[in-house]
Amino acid sequence: MFHEAGRVAFSSIRIGLFVFVLLLSLGGCAKQACTFEIVDYRRLGEPQRYHETFTSAYYTLAAGGNADVVLIRSSPSEDGSGERVKQIIHLRSVWPCIPGETVADRAQINATISYYIMMGRVGAGFEGVGALFFEEDPKTHLLSGSLEMAALKRTRRLAVTHDLFERAELSGTFHAQRNPRRVRRLINEMNRVFDSMTLP
């Protein structure tokens, strides 16, 4: 049974997403929608917060309404090495929020999250769970949504590095284009790179 609190929460989310998409349409740049905050708990003391804008986002929907969303960011490193830093986020819902049937709450767990960072031969993979909300526009094949405070821990590593954090929180909003082939390719690529590098 869909509780009243869930109905109110879901309505608020839908209104927020509508305004968000409208502003993007007026601005003419959908890619600006993919903005995420990363909270780094590696160091002692106050957590470090970073804001990243992902330049590309793609999604595919399964028959049951679950989504796979992949976001990509590539930028020059700040160490003067000439290397590029590549970041990929993979969001996968395990059950979708359905109006009138499920409760929508930012504390729910309905998605798995994978976050990869690579620079040259150095990199790390992080995994966790969180609350994922999304809505598809069937006419434009665009998916708008948000990720609420996913807790991640490092599970994979390429080479030896102490510069990447051990634990993190990830949250943000996205606006993705439908492209099942690109989603599958990127997921397979990350699995090939990182699957043999699981930490003990």
MDTraj code that builds the backbone (N, CA, C; nanometers):
import mdtraj as md
import numpy as np

residues = "MET PHE HIS GLU ALA GLY ARG VAL ALA PHE SER SER ILE ARG ILE GLY LEU PHE VAL PHE VAL LEU LEU LEU SER LEU GLY GLY CYS ALA LYS GLN ALA CYS THR PHE GLU ILE VAL ASP TYR ARG ARG LEU GLY GLU PRO GLN ARG TYR HIS GLU THR PHE THR SER ALA TYR TYR THR LEU ALA ALA GLY GLY ASN ALA ASP VAL VAL LEU ILE ARG SER SER PRO SER GLU ASP GLY SER GLY GLU ARG VAL LYS GLN ILE ILE HIS LEU ARG SER VAL TRP PRO CYS ILE PRO GLY GLU THR VAL ALA ASP ARG ALA GLN ILE ASN ALA THR ILE SER TYR TYR ILE MET MET GLY ARG VAL GLY ALA GLY PHE GLU GLY VAL GLY ALA LEU PHE PHE GLU GLU ASP PRO LYS THR HIS LEU LEU SER GLY SER LEU GLU MET ALA ALA LEU LYS ARG THR ARG ARG LEU ALA VAL THR HIS ASP LEU PHE GLU ARG ALA GLU LEU SER GLY THR PHE HIS ALA GLN ARG ASN PRO ARG ARG VAL ARG ARG LEU ILE ASN GLU MET ASN ARG VAL PHE ASP SER MET THR LEU PRO".split()
xyz = np.array([
    [0.0853, -0.1190, 0.0000],
    [0.0000, 0.0000, 0.0000],
    [0.0885, 0.1235, 0.0000],
    [0.0526, 0.2205, -0.0807],
    [0.1324, 0.3422, -0.0917],
    [0.0906, 0.4403, 0.0167],
    [0.1830, 0.4708, 0.1095],
    [0.1530, 0.5581, 0.2212],
    [0.1484, 0.7043, 0.1771],
    [0.0763, 0.7853, 0.2543],
    [0.0611, 0.9268, 0.2202],
    [0.1948, 0.9985, 0.2184],
    [0.2818, 0.9656, 0.3149],
    [0.4127, 1.0299, 0.3203],
    [0.4926, 1.0001, 0.1948],
    [0.4829, 0.8762, 0.1470],
    [0.5529, 0.8396, 0.0259],
    [0.4986, 0.9144, -0.0945],
    [0.3638, 0.9314, -0.0981],
    [0.3026, 1.0027, -0.2095],
    [0.3485, 1.1484, -0.2130],
    [0.3546, 1.2115, -0.0971],
    [0.3988, 1.3513, -0.0894],
    [0.5447, 1.3624, -0.1313],
    [0.6292, 1.2692, -0.0828],
    [0.7714, 1.2725, -0.1162],
    [0.7915, 1.2546, -0.2657],
    [0.7189, 1.1589, -0.3242],
    [0.7352, 1.1335, -0.4667],
    [0.6875, 1.2519, -0.5494],
    [0.5773, 1.3155, -0.5072],
    [0.5269, 1.4332, -0.5785],
    [0.6302, 1.5444, -0.5771],
    [0.6949, 1.5634, -0.4624],
    [0.7968, 1.6680, -0.4515],
    [0.9132, 1.6391, -0.5456],
    [0.9517, 1.5119, -0.5522],
    [1.0628, 1.4733, -0.6404],
    [1.0259, 1.4982, -0.7856],
    [0.9032, 1.4621, -0.8247],
    [0.8608, 1.4798, -0.9632],
    [0.8552, 1.6277, -1.0004],
    [0.8060, 1.7099, -0.9094],
    [0.8001, 1.8540, -0.9356],
    [0.9408, 1.9096, -0.9528],
    [1.0315, 1.8667, -0.8632],
    [1.1698, 1.9129, -0.8703],
    [1.2354, 1.8732, -1.0011],
    [1.2117, 1.7496, -1.0457],
    [1.2686, 1.7038, -1.1708],
    [1.2107, 1.7801, -1.2894],
    [1.0817, 1.8104, -1.2856],
    [1.0188, 1.8852, -1.3935],
    [1.0817, 2.0228, -1.4084],
    [1.0985, 2.0928, -1.2964],
    [1.1612, 2.2255, -1.2984],
    [1.3039, 2.2141, -1.3494],
    [1.3741, 2.1107, -1.3033],
    [1.5129, 2.0885, -1.3434],
    [1.5242, 2.0708, -1.4938],
    [1.4373, 1.9859, -1.5518],
    [1.4398, 1.9613, -1.6957],
    [1.3999, 2.0857, -1.7727],
    [1.3037, 2.1608, -1.7205],
    [1.2606, 2.2837, -1.7873],
    [1.3746, 2.3837, -1.7956],
    [1.4477, 2.4007, -1.6868],
    [1.5611, 2.4932, -1.6871],
    [1.6678, 2.4486, -1.7860],
    [1.6891, 2.3174, -1.7955],
    [1.7867, 2.2666, -1.8914],
    [1.7426, 2.2954, -2.0340],
    [1.6135, 2.2788, -2.0591],
    [1.5628, 2.3041, -2.1939],
    [1.5814, 2.4497, -2.2319],
    [1.5552, 2.5395, -2.1373],
    [1.5730, 2.6815, -2.1636],
    [1.7194, 2.7144, -2.1842],
    [1.8068, 2.6449, -2.1103],
    [1.9492, 2.6711, -2.1227],
    [2.0101, 2.6077, -2.2456],
    [1.9454, 2.5048, -2.2993],
    [1.9913, 2.4428, -2.4225],
    [2.1109, 2.3519, -2.4065],
    [2.1413, 2.3060, -2.2841],
    [2.2577, 2.2201, -2.2638],
    [2.2256, 2.1137, -2.1621],
    [2.1826, 1.9961, -2.2096],
    [2.1420, 1.8894, -2.1189],
    [2.2581, 1.8341, -2.0392],
    [2.3801, 1.8431, -2.0919],
    [2.4936, 1.7824, -2.0247],
    [2.5248, 1.8477, -1.8909],
    [2.4842, 1.9707, -1.8708],
    [2.5100, 2.0384, -1.7449],
    [2.4311, 1.9771, -1.6299],
    [2.3368, 1.8878, -1.6625],
    [2.2539, 1.8276, -1.5581],
    [2.3317, 1.7313, -1.4701],
    [2.4419, 1.6759, -1.5213],
    [2.5092, 1.5671, -1.4507],
    [2.6123, 1.6214, -1.3525],
    [2.5654, 1.6668, -1.2384],
    [2.6525, 1.7248, -1.1379],
    [2.6470, 1.6407, -1.0112],
    [2.7650, 1.5977, -0.9636],
    [2.7722, 1.5110, -0.8469],
    [2.8657, 1.5691, -0.7416],
    [2.8315, 1.5436, -0.6159],
    [2.9185, 1.5789, -0.5046],
    [2.9817, 1.4518, -0.4496],
    [3.1119, 1.4555, -0.4296],
    [3.1862, 1.3435, -0.3734],
    [3.2454, 1.3890, -0.2412],
    [3.2124, 1.3191, -0.1333],
    [3.2652, 1.3509, -0.0013],
    [3.3739, 1.2492, 0.0314],
    [3.4949, 1.2981, 0.0500],
    [3.6130, 1.2146, 0.0720],
    [3.6386, 1.2002, 0.2214],
    [3.6320, 1.0753, 0.2713],
    [3.6572, 1.0473, 0.4127],
    [3.7948, 0.9843, 0.4347],
    [3.8857, 1.0067, 0.3415],
    [4.0186, 0.9468, 0.3516],
    [4.0992, 1.0089, 0.4659],
    [4.0974, 1.1385, 0.4773],
    [4.1838, 1.2071, 0.5713],
    [4.1184, 1.2218, 0.7079],
    [4.2032, 1.2405, 0.8085],
    [4.1530, 1.2708, 0.9419],
    [4.1002, 1.4141, 0.9436],
    [4.0076, 1.4408, 1.0334],
    [3.9508, 1.5748, 1.0411],
    [3.8289, 1.5896, 0.9543],
    [3.8087, 1.7114, 0.9026],
    [3.6891, 1.7405, 0.8249],
    [3.6909, 1.6690, 0.6894],
    [3.5776, 1.6132, 0.6464],
    [3.5703, 1.5506, 0.5137],
    [3.5961, 1.6531, 0.4033],
    [3.6541, 1.6088, 0.2950],
    [3.6787, 1.6936, 0.1792],
    [3.5652, 1.6738, 0.0787],
    [3.5144, 1.7838, 0.0242],
    [3.4025, 1.7774, -0.0695],
    [3.4468, 1.8253, -0.2074],
    [3.4068, 1.7490, -0.3075],
    [3.4394, 1.7823, -0.4461],
    [3.3102, 1.7827, -0.5277],
    [3.3022, 1.8755, -0.6224],
    [3.1873, 1.8815, -0.7123],
    [3.2365, 1.8566, -0.8549],
    [3.1786, 1.7568, -0.9191],
    [3.2199, 1.7184, -1.0533],
    [3.1010, 1.7246, -1.1490],
    [3.1259, 1.7771, -1.2686],
    [3.0245, 1.7771, -1.3741],
    [3.0615, 1.6717, -1.4773],
    [2.9749, 1.5740, -1.4950],
    [2.9996, 1.4664, -1.5904],
    [2.9461, 1.5083, -1.7273],
    [3.0304, 1.4940, -1.8286],
    [3.0003, 1.5514, -1.9597],
    [2.9091, 1.4654, -2.0463],
    [2.8992, 1.3355, -2.0145],
    [2.8135, 1.2465, -2.0928],
    [2.7395, 1.1519, -1.9991],
    [2.6156, 1.1192, -2.0352],
    [2.5364, 1.0259, -1.9545],
    [2.4439, 0.9479, -2.0458],
    [2.4402, 0.8150, -2.0256],
    [2.3588, 0.7265, -2.1083],
    [2.2813, 0.6312, -2.0185],
    [2.1677, 0.5815, -2.0696],
    [2.0888, 0.4878, -1.9895],
    [2.0226, 0.3845, -2.0783],
    [1.9784, 0.2763, -2.0128],
    [1.8928, 0.1769, -2.0753],
    [1.7941, 0.1295, -1.9704],
    [1.6739, 0.0945, -2.0130],
    [1.5694, 0.0475, -1.9225],
    [1.5375, -0.0982, -1.9508],
    [1.5235, -0.1778, -1.8443],
    [1.4816, -0.3168, -1.8573],
    [1.3293, -0.3240, -1.8636],
    [1.2780, -0.4416, -1.8965],
    [1.1333, -0.4587, -1.9111],
    [1.0590, -0.4283, -1.7815],
    [1.1195, -0.4550, -1.6667],
    [1.0541, -0.4315, -1.5391],
    [1.0619, -0.2884, -1.4897],
    [1.1261, -0.2011, -1.5676],
    [1.1350, -0.0612, -1.5293],
    [1.2644, -0.0232, -1.4605],
    [1.3539, -0.1199, -1.4369],
    [1.4818, -0.0874, -1.3762],
    [1.5748, -0.0229, -1.4783],
    [1.6642, 0.0624, -1.4280],
    [1.7524, 0.1394, -1.5156],
    [1.8982, 0.1102, -1.4879],
    [1.9788, 0.1161, -1.5940],
    [2.1244, 0.1244, -1.5848],
    [2.1630, 0.2603, -1.6409],
    [2.2330, 0.3387, -1.5611],
    [2.2763, 0.4723, -1.6027],
    [2.4277, 0.4783, -1.5893],
    [2.4952, 0.5260, -1.6938],
    [2.6409, 0.5397, -1.6912],
    [2.6763, 0.6854, -1.7216],
    [2.7594, 0.7443, -1.6351],
    [2.8035, 0.8821, -1.6515],
    [2.9549, 0.8847, -1.6683],
    [3.0040, 0.9754, -1.7529],
    [3.1459, 0.9797, -1.7866],
    [3.1996, 1.1223, -1.7719],
    [3.3214, 1.1315, -1.7179],
    [3.3938, 1.2582, -1.7125],
    [3.5404, 1.2308, -1.7427],
    [3.5993, 1.3107, -1.8320],
    [3.7409, 1.3007, -1.8621],
    [3.7998, 1.4412, -1.8592],
    [3.9064, 1.4604, -1.7806],
    [3.9644, 1.5934, -1.7642],
    [4.1147, 1.5816, -1.7457],
    [4.1915, 1.6869, -1.7788],
    [4.3369, 1.6825, -1.7590],
    [4.3705, 1.6723, -1.6109],
    [4.4751, 1.5964, -1.5793],
    [4.5194, 1.5875, -1.4399],
    [4.5840, 1.7194, -1.3986],
    [4.5899, 1.7419, -1.2682],
    [4.6454, 1.8667, -1.2166],
    [4.7919, 1.8545, -1.1771],
    [4.8547, 1.7393, -1.2060],
    [4.9935, 1.7201, -1.1638],
    [5.0946, 1.7522, -1.2732],
    [5.0460, 1.8008, -1.3886],
    [5.1367, 1.8383, -1.4963],
    [5.1919, 1.7218, -1.5757],
    [5.1379, 1.6011, -1.5547],
    [5.1909, 1.4828, -1.6222],
    [5.1396, 1.4692, -1.7653],
    [5.0348, 1.5414, -1.7998],
    [4.9739, 1.5271, -1.9314],
    [4.8717, 1.4165, -1.9390],
    [4.8594, 1.3382, -1.8319],
    [4.7588, 1.2314, -1.8271],
    [4.6204, 1.2909, -1.8096],
    [4.5199, 1.2136, -1.8495],
    [4.3821, 1.2542, -1.8275],
    [4.3209, 1.1693, -1.7164],
    [4.2378, 1.2304, -1.6362],
    [4.1666, 1.1602, -1.5301],
    [4.0286, 1.1234, -1.5827],
    [3.9990, 0.9941, -1.5818],
    [3.8704, 0.9451, -1.6309],
    [3.7880, 0.8960, -1.5131],
    [3.6645, 0.9435, -1.5033],
    [3.5732, 0.9010, -1.3980],
    [3.4471, 0.8444, -1.4624],
    [3.4021, 0.7317, -1.4111],
    [3.2784, 0.6697, -1.4602],
    [3.1927, 0.6299, -1.3411],
    [3.0653, 0.6648, -1.3457],
    [2.9683, 0.6229, -1.2449],
    [2.8664, 0.5317, -1.3119],
    [2.8409, 0.4165, -1.2498],
    [2.7380, 0.3248, -1.2983],
    [2.6315, 0.3110, -1.1902],
    [2.5104, 0.3539, -1.2219],
    [2.3960, 0.3433, -1.1319],
    [2.3035, 0.2346, -1.1837],
    [2.2665, 0.1396, -1.0976],
    [2.1768, 0.0306, -1.1394],
    [2.0658, 0.0142, -1.0368],
    [1.9428, 0.0372, -1.0770],
    [1.8307, 0.0200, -0.9846],
    [1.7948, -0.1269, -0.9729],
    [1.7576, -0.1691, -0.8531],
    [1.7158, -0.3075, -0.8308],
    [1.5644, -0.3181, -0.8157],
    [1.4997, -0.2064, -0.7863],
    [1.3548, -0.1950, -0.7998],
    [1.3218, -0.0479, -0.8215],
    [1.2303, -0.0187, -0.9142],
    [1.1983, 0.1194, -0.9473],
    [1.0916, 0.1777, -0.8547],
    [1.0961, 0.3095, -0.8347],
    [0.9892, 0.3791, -0.7623],
    [0.8725, 0.3984, -0.8584],
    [0.7582, 0.3444, -0.8225],
    [0.6402, 0.3502, -0.9098],
    [0.5315, 0.4312, -0.8410],
    [0.4840, 0.5390, -0.9036],
    [0.3795, 0.6211, -0.8424],
    [0.2578, 0.5378, -0.8043],
    [0.2110, 0.5536, -0.6794],
    [0.0935, 0.4832, -0.6330],
    [0.1190, 0.3427, -0.5821],
    [0.2438, 0.2942, -0.5961],
    [0.2719, 0.1566, -0.5556],
    [0.3884, 0.1445, -0.4580],
    [0.4888, 0.2311, -0.4680],
    [0.6053, 0.2204, -0.3806],
    [0.6293, 0.3508, -0.3062],
    [0.6903, 0.3411, -0.1902],
    [0.7246, 0.4588, -0.1109],
    [0.8549, 0.5177, -0.1621],
    [0.8576, 0.6490, -0.1805],
    [0.9783, 0.7174, -0.2264],
    [1.0397, 0.7914, -0.1091],
    [1.1595, 0.7507, -0.0695],
    [1.2252, 0.8105, 0.0457],
    [1.3747, 0.8124, 0.0214],
    [1.4427, 0.9227, 0.0572],
    [1.5853, 0.9355, 0.0301],
    [1.6691, 0.8375, 0.1115],
    [1.6102, 0.7738, 0.2140],
    [1.6836, 0.6766, 0.2945],
    [1.6667, 0.5340, 0.2432],
    [1.5857, 0.5157, 0.1387],
    [1.5626, 0.3810, 0.0872],
    [1.6882, 0.3286, 0.0172],
    [1.6968, 0.1990, 0.0031],
    [1.8056, 0.1364, -0.0719],
    [1.7437, 0.0633, -0.1901],
    [1.7601, 0.1182, -0.3081],
    [1.7020, 0.0545, -0.4260],
    [1.7973, 0.0510, -0.5449],
    [1.9267, 0.0755, -0.5190],
    [2.0213, 0.0777, -0.6303],
    [2.1621, 0.0425, -0.5833],
    [2.2379, -0.0155, -0.6753],
    [2.3807, -0.0369, -0.6522],
    [2.4579, 0.0680, -0.7320],
    [2.5716, 0.1086, -0.6780],
    [2.6508, 0.2147, -0.7398],
    [2.7944, 0.1687, -0.7529],
    [2.8522, 0.1894, -0.8695],
    [2.9945, 0.1668, -0.8927],
    [3.0548, 0.2980, -0.9425],
    [3.1713, 0.3315, -0.8862],
    [3.2379, 0.4572, -0.9203],
    [3.3843, 0.4255, -0.9490],
    [3.4311, 0.4608, -1.0695],
    [3.5671, 0.4276, -1.1115],
    [3.6458, 0.5556, -1.1412],
    [3.7722, 0.5570, -1.0977],
    [3.8630, 0.6673, -1.1269],
    [3.9905, 0.6078, -1.1848],
    [4.0360, 0.6623, -1.2978],
    [4.1580, 0.6123, -1.3609],
    [4.2417, 0.7278, -1.4122],
    [4.3734, 0.7146, -1.3982],
    [4.4683, 0.8072, -1.4590],
    [4.5879, 0.7246, -1.5037],
    [4.5996, 0.7054, -1.6352],
    [4.7039, 0.6191, -1.6861],
    [4.6824, 0.4766, -1.6375],
    [4.7850, 0.4195, -1.5722],
    [4.7752, 0.2826, -1.5218],
    [4.7332, 0.2770, -1.3754],
    [4.7005, 0.3898, -1.3190],
    [4.6589, 0.3968, -1.1787],
    [4.5086, 0.4181, -1.1738],
    [4.4416, 0.3501, -1.0814],
    [4.2976, 0.3696, -1.0700],
    [4.2403, 0.2949, -0.9523],
    [4.1137, 0.3194, -0.9266],
    [4.0441, 0.2522, -0.8170],
    [3.8966, 0.2426, -0.8504],
    [3.8328, 0.1401, -0.7932],
    [3.6898, 0.1213, -0.8082],
    [3.6234, 0.1207, -0.6721],
    [3.5081, 0.1839, -0.6626],
    [3.4340, 0.1947, -0.5376],
    [3.2931, 0.1420, -0.5603],
    [3.2372, 0.0775, -0.4589],
    [3.1030, 0.0216, -0.4719],
    [3.0213, 0.0506, -0.3478],
    [2.8892, 0.0579, -0.3668],
    [2.7998, 0.0807, -0.2539],
    [2.6550, 0.0764, -0.2984],
    [2.5678, 0.1238, -0.2115],
    [2.4240, 0.1247, -0.2396],
    [2.3669, 0.2614, -0.2026],
    [2.2487, 0.2914, -0.2562],
    [2.1857, 0.4189, -0.2264],
    [2.0445, 0.4262, -0.2796],
    [1.9873, 0.5460, -0.2727],
    [1.8508, 0.5713, -0.3192],
    [1.8570, 0.6398, -0.4552],
    [1.7978, 0.5767, -0.5549],
    [1.7997, 0.6275, -0.6917],
    [1.6575, 0.6593, -0.7365],
    [1.6372, 0.7818, -0.7841],
    [1.5078, 0.8253, -0.8360],
    [1.5259, 0.8668, -0.9814],
    [1.4313, 0.8292, -1.0675],
    [1.4432, 0.8679, -1.2077],
    [1.3062, 0.8657, -1.2738],
    [1.2983, 0.9374, -1.3845],
    [1.1749, 0.9423, -1.4636],
    [1.2124, 0.9606, -1.6096],
    [1.1516, 0.8806, -1.6959],
    [1.1819, 0.8863, -1.8386],
    [1.0762, 0.9670, -1.9129],
    [1.1223, 1.0474, -2.0082],
    [1.0332, 1.1134, -2.1020],
    [1.0262, 1.0242, -2.2260],
    [0.9149, 0.9545, -2.2485],
    [0.9083, 0.8587, -2.3606],
    [0.9165, 0.9246, -2.4979],
    [0.8868, 1.0532, -2.5063],
    [0.8911, 1.1214, -2.6356],
    [1.0336, 1.1570, -2.6758],
    [1.1123, 1.2045, -2.5802],
    [1.2482, 1.2486, -2.6106],
    [1.3534, 1.1429, -2.5778],
    [1.3120, 1.0358, -2.5079],
    [1.4047, 0.9314, -2.4633],
    [1.5163, 0.9907, -2.3776],
    [1.4760, 1.0776, -2.2867],
    [1.5677, 1.1349, -2.1885],
    [1.5260, 1.0881, -2.0498],
    [1.6241, 1.0594, -1.9668],
    [1.5998, 1.0126, -1.8309],
    [1.6568, 1.1145, -1.7336],
    [1.5706, 1.1675, -1.6469],
    [1.6139, 1.2629, -1.5458],
    [1.6031, 1.1977, -1.4092],
    [1.6992, 1.2236, -1.3224],
    [1.6926, 1.1608, -1.1919],
    [1.7951, 1.2143, -1.0952],
    [1.8006, 1.1495, -0.9778],
    [1.8940, 1.1894, -0.8739],
    [1.9377, 1.0684, -0.7932],
    [2.0577, 1.0796, -0.7374],
    [2.1112, 0.9796, -0.6453],
    [2.1269, 1.0463, -0.5101],
    [2.0735, 0.9813, -0.4057],
    [2.0765, 1.0388, -0.2710],
    [2.1802, 0.9684, -0.1842],
    [2.2856, 1.0371, -0.1496],
    [2.3820, 0.9973, -0.0470],
    [2.4173, 0.8484, -0.0448],
    [2.4789, 0.8002, -0.1501],
    [2.5243, 0.6613, -0.1539],
    [2.6574, 0.6491, -0.0799],
    [2.6667, 0.5516, 0.0085],
    [2.7902, 0.5260, 0.0823],
    [2.8732, 0.4246, 0.0045],
    [2.9994, 0.4611, -0.0265],
    [3.0851, 0.3767, -0.1076],
    [3.2127, 0.3405, -0.0321],
    [3.2679, 0.2244, -0.0642],
    [3.3988, 0.1884, -0.0133],
    [3.4829, 0.1341, -0.1281],
    [3.6143, 0.1475, -0.1165],
    [3.7022, 0.1035, -0.2238],
    [3.7086, -0.0484, -0.2256],
    [3.6837, -0.1055, -0.3425],
    [3.6826, -0.2516, -0.3578],
    [3.7802, -0.3000, -0.4640],
    [3.8278, -0.2091, -0.5490],
    [3.9201, -0.2488, -0.6562],
    [4.0295, -0.1436, -0.6706],
    [4.1439, -0.1879, -0.7228],
    [4.2548, -0.0952, -0.7368],
    [4.3440, -0.1387, -0.8519],
    [4.3916, -0.0429, -0.9314],
    [4.4897, -0.0662, -1.0356],
    [4.6216, -0.0063, -0.9893],
    [4.7275, -0.0859, -0.9905],
    [4.8583, -0.0425, -0.9430],
    [4.8490, -0.0063, -0.7949],
    [4.9527, 0.0521, -0.7404],
    [4.9553, 0.0877, -0.5990],
    [4.9523, 0.2382, -0.5870],
    [4.8554, 0.2892, -0.5168],
    [4.8462, 0.4325, -0.4964],
    [4.7835, 0.4610, -0.3618],
    [4.8309, 0.5671, -0.2986],
    [4.7743, 0.6092, -0.1712],
    [4.7011, 0.7426, -0.1851],
    [4.6872, 0.7888, -0.3097],
    [4.6294, 0.9211, -0.3312],
    [4.4773, 0.9191, -0.3374],
    [4.4168, 0.8012, -0.3563],
    [4.2723, 0.7930, -0.3672],
    [4.2111, 0.7561, -0.2336],
    [4.0941, 0.8083, -0.2083],
    [4.0302, 0.7875, -0.0794],
    [3.9856, 0.6424, -0.0615],
    [3.9579, 0.6069, 0.0638],
    [3.9129, 0.4717, 0.0975],
    [3.7611, 0.4625, 0.1031],
    [3.6972, 0.5652, 0.1605],
    [3.5509, 0.5680, 0.1741],
    [3.4995, 0.6998, 0.1177],
    [3.3781, 0.6972, 0.0691],
    [3.3219, 0.8197, 0.0123],
    [3.1702, 0.8156, 0.0150],
    [3.1108, 0.9327, 0.0025],
    [2.9671, 0.9459, -0.0201],
    [2.9479, 1.0142, -0.1542],
    [2.8479, 0.9682, -0.2276],
    [2.8223, 1.0193, -0.3615],
    [2.6753, 1.0578, -0.3733],
    [2.6491, 1.1762, -0.4261],
    [2.5117, 1.2195, -0.4503],
    [2.5120, 1.3152, -0.5687],
    [2.3982, 1.3269, -0.6359],
    [2.3932, 1.4181, -0.7490],
    [2.2691, 1.4008, -0.8334],
    [2.2660, 1.4744, -0.9418],
    [2.1543, 1.4709, -1.0356],
    [2.2070, 1.4438, -1.1759],
    [2.1224, 1.3865, -1.2593],
    [2.1665, 1.3526, -1.3947],
    [2.0532, 1.3690, -1.4943],
    [2.0932, 1.3774, -1.6194],
    [2.0016, 1.3907, -1.7327],
    [2.0656, 1.3112, -1.8452],
    [2.0160, 1.1895, -1.8720],
    [2.0848, 1.0940, -1.9589],
    [2.0087, 1.0680, -2.0883],
    [2.0850, 1.0332, -2.1925],
    [2.0298, 0.9972, -2.3220],
    [2.0187, 0.8450, -2.3324],
    [1.9153, 0.7982, -2.3973],
    [1.8975, 0.6537, -2.4121],
    [1.9947, 0.5990, -2.5160],
    [2.0787, 0.5037, -2.4729],
    [2.1766, 0.4435, -2.5632],
    [2.2209, 0.3099, -2.5039],
    [2.1389, 0.2044, -2.5178],
    [2.1711, 0.0742, -2.4579],
    [2.3068, 0.0191, -2.4994],
    [2.3442, 0.0353, -2.6247],
    [2.4720, -0.0188, -2.6717],
    [2.5893, 0.0490, -2.6013],
    [2.5829, 0.1803, -2.5869],
    [2.6928, 0.2520, -2.5193],
    [2.6989, 0.2137, -2.3711],
    [2.5845, 0.1950, -2.3084],
    [2.5815, 0.1545, -2.1675],
    [2.6490, 0.0195, -2.1498],
    [2.6113, -0.0785, -2.2317],
    [2.6696, -0.2124, -2.2211],
    [2.8198, -0.2094, -2.2456],
    [2.8624, -0.1308, -2.3450],
    [3.0046, -0.1249, -2.3770],
    [3.0857, -0.0686, -2.2613],
    [3.0369, 0.0382, -2.2008],
    [3.1093, 0.1002, -2.0901],
    [3.1132, 0.0107, -1.9665],
    [3.0017, -0.0563, -1.9384],
    [2.9992, -0.1484, -1.8229],
    [3.0963, -0.2640, -1.8458],
    [3.0955, -0.3206, -1.9659],
    [3.1867, -0.4303, -1.9968],
    [3.3321, -0.3860, -1.9909],
    [3.3590, -0.2651, -2.0364],
    [3.4955, -0.2123, -2.0326],
    [3.5461, -0.2010, -1.8894],
    [3.4638, -0.1459, -1.8003],
    [3.5052, -0.1315, -1.6608],
    [3.5202, -0.2675, -1.5927],
    [3.4344, -0.3618, -1.6268],
    [3.4465, -0.4958, -1.5691],
    [3.5763, -0.5627, -1.6125],
    [3.6135, -0.5462, -1.7392],
    [3.7380, -0.6061, -1.7876],
    [3.8587, -0.5453, -1.7168],
    [3.8562, -0.4157, -1.6968],
    [3.9703, -0.3467, -1.6361],
    [3.9839, -0.3800, -1.4890],
    [3.8705, -0.3856, -1.4159],
    [3.8765, -0.3904, -1.2711],
    [3.8438, -0.5260, -1.2091],
    [3.7814, -0.6175, -1.2802],
    [3.7363, -0.7424, -1.2159],
    [3.8498, -0.8247, -1.1576],
    [3.9674, -0.8194, -1.2173],
    [4.0808, -0.8966, -1.1654],
    [4.1563, -0.8230, -1.0567],
    [4.1067, -0.7053, -1.0167],
    [4.1786, -0.6225, -0.9200],
    [4.1014, -0.6039, -0.7900],
    [4.0157, -0.6993, -0.7538],
    [3.9396, -0.6893, -0.6284],
    [4.0342, -0.6911, -0.5089],
    [4.0123, -0.6000, -0.4159],
    [4.0976, -0.5927, -0.2970],
    [4.0667, -0.7069, -0.2021],
    [4.1664, -0.7539, -0.1245],
    [4.1403, -0.8607, -0.0253],
    [4.0538, -0.8103, 0.0867],
])
top = md.Topology()
chain = top.add_chain()
for i, resn in enumerate(residues, 1):
    res = top.add_residue(resn, chain, resSeq=i)
    for name in ("N", "CA", "C"):
        top.add_atom(name, md.element.get_by_symbol(name[0]), res)
traj = md.Trajectory(xyz[None], top)
